[in-house]
Amino acid sequence: METPTPFDLNTAIRRWQQDLGASPAFCADNLEELASHLRASVLKLKAGGLSEEEAFLIAAQRLGKPGQLEQEFAKVNSFATRSWTVILFWLVTCIYLFQVVYSLIAGLRVWRSMSEMREMQGELSQLLSQGAPLGQIYRIFDAHSYPPVFSVLTLSIVALLVFILGARLVAGSWQRFSAIIKIFERPTHAVLVTLGLVVLGHVATLSPAYVSGFHEDWAWNYLTGLPVVNDALVLSMALLARRGKRLIPCRW
Amino acid sequence: MLSKELVAASTTTLVLSILSEGEEYGYALIQRVNELSGGKVQWSEGMLYPVLHWMEKEELIESEWRAAESGHRRKYYRLRQQGRKALRAEKEQWMTVHNLLTKLWKPQPRLT
């Protein structure tokens, strides 16, 4: 005679989670919460005198039909129901990335035109000997250094997508990527990340002036207020990230 | 037993009211409603969670995973500022209906 395998609650719950998890409507978080509900329910039913197996069957039945659950969870987990805080967070992040990418490209362009200038040293020294101030010559190059806004806008949207998809690949799953973004939820980590982003913003904005060696441009850059705008962007990113929960939807 | 429509209409208000007394996890919320209503208000258990998640997105409540005595984690929900405000508004509306019905159903004293 075959001996029946003894009932194991953990196995039963895991199998139940796997069945439900086959549907994309559920996040891992949802499945864990439902499992936690099942455990509490089983405990209560067992206290009423049922066996563990009976208790599990009744608890699962009380939780609802899988089809019904799937329908209701799909409604709240869809991307369309993201809160404004989350949408605003990604918008601000996009603007900040745009600013950083734009400035870095400008820095790169200035660096290239400066090396061109060095190659033309003969011509330059002639110009200089004719009394043209160096600043004037630099500005001729500088005018060509700043990239067109729209191509950079496209580039930063692409950069954001590449960042999100790349980070997801590195993290292995949306769930773990979500956990990385969640660093904003821990105050000390949030402060460190915010400081890092502030430094990145300043370095990027000041890179053209730094590369060219025209340090008076540093002051000019500050007068345009760009670094301050960057700081404000980073600060709102941090605040929005702390306010909004689940910045990465587990389902798109 | 409460009708399906009334259960659906009152769920958020009930959740807000229970959480205004302190934080709670999903299963305990269901138990509370069951006990307080003497079994007359019965939520379909699994359906509560999508409602909680919706309320969280609306920033009425917030949640936190914490270890329970059993060693497994439990997700606790608590009220946010906006939730408190929503509860006050809900209270006023339910009281309006309540007062109206009480007046209508109370036997009026007649003079003649």
Chai-1 contact restraints between the chains, C-beta under 6 A:
chainA,res_idxA,chainB,res_idxB,connection_type,confidence,min_distance_angstrom,max_distance_angstrom,comment,restraint_id
A,E33,B,K75,contact,1.0,0.0,6.0,A-B,restraint_1
A,S36,B,R74,contact,1.0,0.0,6.0,A-B,restraint_2
A,H37,B,G26,contact,1.0,0.0,6.0,A-B,restraint_3
A,H37,B,Y27,contact,1.0,0.0,6.0,A-B,restraint_4
A,A40,B,Y27,contact,1.0,0.0,6.0,A-B,restraint_5
A,R62,B,E45,contact,1.0,0.0,6.0,A-B,restraint_6
A,L63,B,E45,contact,1.0,0.0,6.0,A-B,restraint_7
A,L63,B,G46,contact,1.0,0.0,6.0,A-B,restraint_8
A,G64,B,S44,contact,1.0,0.0,6.0,A-B,restraint_9
A,G64,B,G46,contact,1.0,0.0,6.0,A-B,restraint_10
A,L69,B,G46,contact,1.0,0.0,6.0,A-B,restraint_11
A,E72,B,M47,contact,1.0,0.0,6.0,A-B,restraint_12
A,E72,B,P50,contact,1.0,0.0,6.0,A-B,restraint_13
A,F73,B,P50,contact,1.0,0.0,6.0,A-B,restraint_14
A,V76,B,P50,contact,1.0,0.0,6.0,A-B,restraint_15
A,V76,B,H53,contact,1.0,0.0,6.0,A-B,restraint_16
A,V76,B,W54,contact,1.0,0.0,6.0,A-B,restraint_17
A,S83,B,K57,contact,1.0,0.0,6.0,A-B,restraint_18
